[in-house]
Amino acid sequence: MAGLPFPPGGMILGPTRRGERAPNHRQVGGGTAMRDYRLYSFWRSQAAYRVRIALHLKRVAATIVTVDFASGEQRSETYRAINPNLSVPALFVDDGAPLVSSLAILDYLEEVHPDPAILPEGPRDRAHARALAHAVAVDAHPFIVPRVRDYLEQQLGAGAAARAQWIRHWLDRGLDVAEAMLSGDARTGRFCLGGTPTIADICLVAHITSAKMLFDYDLGRWPTAGHIYQTCMTLPAFLETHPLRQPGAPSELEARLR
C-alpha cells in the first residue's frame, strides 16, 4: 500500500498506548472479488456495520481489520494516516488510497459492483432511498459517535445520565423520522422500498441495532421500521455481519452496559 507505514499482507495498526499489536482479520462477503478489499472496522461501529452488510449483499469478499476503539487504536499515527477523521470504516481497494465514510463507500460499491443493486431503479425512488438512509445515518447518527460523547463528557461535563439521554434522543429522532416516511409511503413493502433491501434498509438496520444494543429498545413505537428490521434480520447479509458477531464483541448484555 503506497505511502502507508505497513506492507501489504502484514498490516499493523500500532503502536498504540498498549503497544504494538497485530490487528484481527476476518473474511466477510462470502464471494470472490477480482480486487483485494480490506475493511477497517470495529465491532460496535454503526457505520462499519453498514459497509459489512453491503459487502455481503453484493457477494464481495473482504478482509476485516479490527481497529480497537476501546484501547484508542484509532488515535495512533498509523491509523491517522489512513483516516484523519479517526473513525471507521476505511476501505482499501488493491493498493490505492483508502476510501472513507460509510455512505461514500456504499456509493463506490454500487458503482463497481452494481449487481445486486442497493439503489432502486428510477431517480425518484433512488432519492427516496437515500433520504431514508440519511434520516438515520446523516441526521441522527453523527450526534452519538464516540468523539461527540467524549466532548459532552470531557468539555461540557455531562454525566452518564445526561449522555444516555442525549444518545436516546437522537436514536428516537432518527426512528421517528424513518417511521413517518415509511408508514406514509405506498412503496414500503417487506423492505423500505418493495421486496429487496436497499441502502435505506442497510442504514435503518444499523441504526436500530445500535438502539437495541445500547438500550434494548422495544420497537413497538415504530411498527413499520420494526417489521422491516425483523425481515432484514432473517437475511444472512444482516445477521452474519452483526456487530455482536465481530471479533472482540462482548455478549449482548455487556454491550448494553458499555
N, C-alpha and C positions, 0 to 999 in steps of 0.2 A: 504494500500500500504506500504509494509515493507520498513523501512528506510527513509520514507519521512515525513515531518512535517505536514501532514494533514491526516485526516481519510477518508476511502472510503465513497463516497456519500456526503461528506461535504467539498469539495475541496476549499481552499482559497489560492490565489496566493500572497497576501500581506504579510507583509506590504510593500507598495511602497512609493514613495515620496509623493503621495497623500493620504497616509493612507491605512489601510486595507480595502479590498472590496471583495465581493463575485464575482467570475467570471461568465460570461454569458454562459449559457449552451444551446445547441441546438442539435436536433437529425438530423442525415444525414444518407442516405443509403437506407431507405425505406424497409429494410428487417429485418430478425431476425437472430442474431448470437448467437451461443452457448456460446461465450465468451463475457466478458464485455470489450468493447472498449471505450476509452476516448482519443479524439484527441485534443491536444493543438494547437490552430490556431489563426491567426489574419487575418482580412478581406482582406487586400491588399497583403498578402504574396503569391507570385507566387508558392513557394514550398508547402505551405499548401493547395493551390488550387489543386495541382496535387493529393495529397492524398485524398482530399474530392471527386474528380472525381472518383478515383479508388474504393473507398468505395461504392459509389453509383452504379458504373458499376457492382460491384460484389455483390450488394444487401446485404451489411454488415452494420448493424445498429451500429451507434457510437454516443456518446455524444460529442458535440463540446464544448470545454472550451476556451473562448477567453482570450488571453494574450494581454493586451493593450500596444502595442509598442509606441503609441502616448504619454503615460504617463511614459514610461520607465519601465513598469512592468516586462519586460524580464530581467532586470538587478537586480531584487530582489534576495535575498539569497535563497528564496524558489524555484524560477524558476531556478536559477543556479544549484541547486541540481538535478533538472530534466534534464536540458540540459546545460552543461558547455559552449557550444558554444553560448548560449543566443539567440538562433534562434528557429523558428518554421519550421516544425511541430515536435511534440513529441507525440508518441502514446503509451498509456498504454494498455496492454492486461492483463485482470484479475489483479492479484496483483504482477506481475513480474516487472522487471526493465524496464524503458521506452525505446522504440525504437526511434531513432532519425535519421535525414537525409531522405529527401523525397524519393530518389531513393532506399535506403536501405529498407524503409518501403514498397515501391511498390513491391520489391522483396519478402519481407515477405508475403504480402497479396497474391501474386501469388502462393507461395508455400502452404500456408494454405488454401486458397480459390481458387483453380485452375479453377473453372468454374463459370462464363465465363472467359476465359483467356485474359490477356492483353499482352501476348507474343505470337507471331505466332508459328506454328509448324515448326520444322526443324532448325538446328543450324545456317545456313546461314541467314535465314530470321530473326531469333532472334538477330543475331549480327547486321543486318541492322536496325532493330527496335531500338536496344539500341544505335547504332551510331547516328541515327536521334535524339533520346531523348537527348543524350549527347551534340549534336551540340548546343542546346539551354540551357539545364539545367546544363551542366558542363562547357562548353567552353564560355558561354556568361553570364548567369545569375549571377554567383558569383561576377562579377565585378560591379554589380549595387545594391547589397543588402545594407541595411542601414549602416552597420558597415564600408563599403567601402566609401559610400557617406559621412559619418561623418568624416572619415580620410581625405578625399580630402578637406573638409571644414576646419576642426579644425587643422590639421597638415600641410597641404600644402597650405592653404589659398585660395583654389579655390572658386570663387564666384558662384552665382546661374547660370549664363550663361555658365560658364565652366563645372559645374556639369551636366547641362542639355545636353551639347554637348557630354560629356563622356557617359552618360546614352544612348543617342540616338545612339552613335557609336556602343555600344555593343548589343543593340536591333537590329540594322541594320545588324551587323555582324552575329548574330545568324540566322536571317531570310535569309540572303544571302546564307549561307551555306545550310540551310534546303531546300531552293528553288532549289538550284543546285542539291542536292541529290534527291529530289522528282521529278523534271521535267525531269531528265535524266534516270529514272528507270522505267522499264516496270511493276514493281509490284505496282506502285502507282495507286490507284483507287479512290473510293469515300473517302477513308481514306488513311493514309500514306502507308499502306500495304493492298490493296484489299478492302473488303467490311465490315470489322469490325474494331472498334477502338482498338488501342494498346497503349503501353507505349509511342510510338512516338507521337501519337495524343494527349495524355494527356499532354506531355511536350510542344508540339507545341502550343496548345490552351492556356496553361497558359502563355507562352511567349508572344503570340500575345495579350492576354488580358491585360498584363502589358503595352504593347506598346499603345494600344488603350485607356486605362485609363489615362496614363501619358501624351500622346501627340496626342490622337485622330488620330492614324495612318490611312492613306489610303493604302490599301493593293495592289493597282494596280501594284506596283513594284514587287510583289511576287504573281503572279496569282495562281500558283498551291497551295501554302500554304494558300492563301486566300480562295480558293474554299474548301479546307479541313476544314478550320476554320468554314466557313459558314455551312458546312454539320454537323460538330460536334455540333454546337450551336443549331441545331434542336433537339438534344437528351436531355432528362431530366437530365442525369448524368452530363452534362457540363453546362446546363442552370441553374438548380436548386441549384448548388453549386457555382455559380459565385460569385466573391468577393463582388459585389455590392448587393448581396442578403444575406450577412452575418451580424451578429449583429455588430452594431457600424459603418457600412459603410455609407459614405455620398452619396449625389447624384453623378451622373456621372461627372457633371461639377466640383463639389467640389473636386472630386477625382483627376481630372487633375490638379487642382491648388495646390495640396499639394506637 
